[in-house]
Amino acid sequence: MRSGGDAGHARRMTDIALAAKERQTWWATGFALIYDTTLRPGEVFGMSRRRSELLREARGRTLEIGAGTGLNVPHYPKDVTELILTEPDPSMYRKLRRRAAGRATVVAAPAERLPFADGSVDTVVSTLVLCTVSEPRATLGEIRRVLRPGGRLLLIEHVRAHGRVLAGVQRLLRGPWASFARGCRCDQETEEILRAAGFETDLRPARWRAMPPVVAPLVVGRAVPTPAP
Ligand SMILES: C[S@@+](CC[C@H](N)C(=O)[O-])C[C@H]1O[C@@H](n2cnc3c(N)ncnc32)[C@H](O)[C@@H]1O
């Protein structure tokens, strides 16, 4: 996150996300309906492979936040002993239940309030979610709380561009994009937010191909909570 005015920036971004979600309950249904089709080109041109490569690292009791329609479900390896998928949006949740039937437990819950015990999870997964949660810091606090010592957060997130031109375009399109994508902040500074929340990160940059340029810059990898001082 930017230094100076951090709190104000975070508040504005939260307002954008909340306003977009609250204004458009009718669009929630439509968005869930078109979600897989809209993401399809990106999945074909690399995202599906990327999900698979990352999720190979999932181990033990694994909790996915904001699981959406369940695009990660086919990619979980056998080392995952229990899979729990959480999703707060009722339209997404219905699709998720169908896709995950017999493979995972599906729980309707926002990432800011995870209904799981402290230190009860080995792996947390977040793909394209930290841009959309209403309260990223609260979400990371919850992830820290539920992870066992030695547990890891695996993530694929689209982020603010490094280049000034694309970052400028992201800033211009922030509002319309959030309206379209149900509160998604196209220029979320996720790596900075992770560090500010006390996570050590091992992330590499990547590109989400065949998708709109405002969400093309990705970070992929893992983060671990640093011990509280
Ligand atoms: C862009 S979709 C990503 C879905 C899925 N993870 C994927 O990789 O395709 C963002 C998801 O985050 C969910 N979401 C929105 N607000 C959330 C919150 N506060 N906590 C958890 N998930 C949230 C949305 O309902 C949606 O399913």
The ligand as an SDF file (V2000), in Angstrom:
LIG
                    3D

 27 29  0  0  0  0  0  0  0  0999 V2000
  -13.2510  -12.9470   -9.1870 C   0  0  0  0  0  0  0  0  0  0  0  0
  -14.1270  -14.0720   -8.1960 S   0  0  0  0  0  0  0  0  0  0  0  0
  -12.9110  -15.3710   -7.9630 C   0  0  0  0  0  0  0  0  0  0  0  0
  -13.5470  -16.7290   -7.8230 C   0  0  0  0  0  0  0  0  0  0  0  0
  -12.5680  -17.8840   -7.7120 C   0  0  0  0  0  0  0  0  0  0  0  0
  -11.7160  -17.7650   -6.5640 N   0  0  0  0  0  0  0  0  0  0  0  0
  -11.7480  -18.0290   -8.9520 C   0  0  0  0  0  0  0  0  0  0  0  0
  -10.5160  -18.1440   -8.8600 O   0  0  0  0  0  0  0  0  0  0  0  0
  -12.3280  -18.0970  -10.0360 O   0  0  0  0  0  0  0  0  0  0  0  0
  -14.1360  -13.2820   -6.6090 C   0  0  0  0  0  0  0  0  0  0  0  0
  -14.9030  -14.1000   -5.5780 C   0  0  0  0  0  0  0  0  0  0  0  0
  -14.7560  -13.4990   -4.2870 O   0  0  0  0  0  0  0  0  0  0  0  0
  -16.0160  -13.5800   -3.6430 C   0  0  0  0  0  0  0  0  0  0  0  0
  -16.0870  -12.5820   -2.5730 N   0  0  0  0  0  0  0  0  0  0  0  0
  -16.5610  -11.3300   -2.6190 C   0  0  0  0  0  0  0  0  0  0  0  0
  -16.5000  -10.7550   -1.4070 N   0  0  0  0  0  0  0  0  0  0  0  0
  -15.9740  -11.6750   -0.5730 C   0  0  0  0  0  0  0  0  0  0  0  0
  -15.6750  -11.6940    0.8210 C   0  0  0  0  0  0  0  0  0  0  0  0
  -15.8800  -10.6310    1.5820 N   0  0  0  0  0  0  0  0  0  0  0  0
  -15.1610  -12.8320    1.3180 N   0  0  0  0  0  0  0  0  0  0  0  0
  -14.9150  -13.9030    0.5480 C   0  0  0  0  0  0  0  0  0  0  0  0
  -15.1840  -13.9390   -0.7680 N   0  0  0  0  0  0  0  0  0  0  0  0
  -15.6970  -12.8460   -1.3220 C   0  0  0  0  0  0  0  0  0  0  0  0
  -16.9970  -13.3320   -4.7580 C   0  0  0  0  0  0  0  0  0  0  0  0
  -18.3060  -13.7170   -4.3930 O   0  0  0  0  0  0  0  0  0  0  0  0
  -16.3930  -14.1640   -5.8650 C   0  0  0  0  0  0  0  0  0  0  0  0
  -16.8160  -15.4850   -5.8070 O   0  0  0  0  0  0  0  0  0  0  0  0
  1  2  1  0
  2  3  1  0
  2 10  1  0
  3  4  1  0
  4  5  1  0
  5  6  1  0
  5  7  1  0
  7  8  2  0
  7  9  1  0
 10 11  1  0
 11 12  1  0
 11 26  1  0
 12 13  1  0
 13 14  1  0
 13 24  1  0
 14 15  1  0
 14 23  1  0
 15 16  2  0
 16 17  1  0
 17 18  1  0
 17 23  2  0
 18 19  1  0
 18 20  2  0
 20 21  1  0
 21 22  2  0
 22 23  1  0
 24 25  1  0
 24 26  1  0
 26 27  1  0
M  CHG  2   2   1   9  -1
M  END
$$$$
